[in-house]
Structure formats: structure tokens, C-alpha cells
Amino acid sequence: HAVKSDKVDAPLIQELPMAMECELISYDEKTCAMFGKIVNVCADESVLTDGKIDPRKLKPITYDPVNHDYYALGEVVGKAFSDGKKLR
């Protein structure tokens, strides 16, 4: 079921466990690059751990536009801002 967003001119799908509401900042017609600003994030309690979105509970998917495939997010493969420092 779709409901009107209070933040942006787009619907929210009630059955989805999370939604990011964005505003378009710019669009380059030559490269089709879009830049936006996240103005609100909604998440159901079922995907939260200690008040934060838990990817293991959310089970997000991503789209590969080159091969037209969907992929499920998997396991943790590293720690941002620390793993790279070990390579110095």
C-alpha cells in the first residue's frame, strides 16, 4: 500500500521495512548522473538493533544495471577506516 510522504513528492510503500526519502539536487543529461540529498529515513522496528538499522535484519538487495541482476547483501568483509590503515 502506498501512502503520501510528508517530506518529498513521492509515495512510500508501507510494506517495505525501510525507506530513504530523497530530493534531487542535480541531474546531468549527458552522463545520466543524479545527485540527491537524503531528507528522511524511515525504518520498521523489526530491522533495528539498538536503534540502528541492522543489515542482517534488513536483508537489502542491490541492482546491477549492467547485467540487469539483483544481488543480496552478504557478510561483513571488512571495517571501514581501519582495515586500509593496516596496509600502510
N, C-alpha and C positions, 0 to 999 in steps of 0.2 A: 504494500500500500504506500502510495506517495503522499507526502504532506509538504506544505509550503515551508520553506526555510524562512526564519526571521532575519537571517544575516545576508543572504545572497538571493539573486533571482534564479533559483533552480530548486527542483524538488529534492526531498530527502526520502530515501526508501526505508520505511520503518523496520523491515525485516533484517536489514544489514546491521551487524554488530558494531560497526564503526563508520564514520563519515568525516571527511575533511571538506569544509566549505571554503572555496577559493574565489578570489577576484582576479580577473585578467588585468595584468599590468601592461603587457605589450605582446604584439604578435608580428612576426616577420614573415610576410607573404612569400618572400624569395626562398627562405630556408624552412618555413613552416614551424619555426621555433616559437614556443609560447613561454611567457614568464608570468607567474602569478604570485599572489600573496595569500597565504592561509589565514583566514579570518576567524575560523572556529573549528574545533574538533569535538565531535560527539562520540561517546563510546558507551556501550552497554556494560553494566557491572560484571557480566559473565566473562568479559575479556580483560578484566583488570586484575592486577596483583599489587597490593599496597598502593592503590590509587593510580597506577601507571599501566598503560597498555602493554600486555604481555603477548609477544608474537607467537609463543607456543599455544596460547589460548585462542588468539585471533585467527591463526592459520591463514595468513594472507596469501594471495596469488598475485602474479605479475604477468604482464602480456609482452610477448616478443613480437614486435611489429614486422621484423624481417622474415621470420618463418611462420608467423600467424599462429603461434603456440602460446599456451598458458603454462606457467610453472608455479609450483607450490614452494613457498619459502621453507628452507630446511633448517639444519642445525647451526649453532653458533660456530663460526670458523675463525674468529679472532676478536681481539679487543681494540677498539679504536683508540688512537692517541697513545698507545703503549707498545703494541707489537712492532710497529715500524722502528721505534727507538732502539730495539734490540739489534737491528741490522746495521746500525752506525758503526 
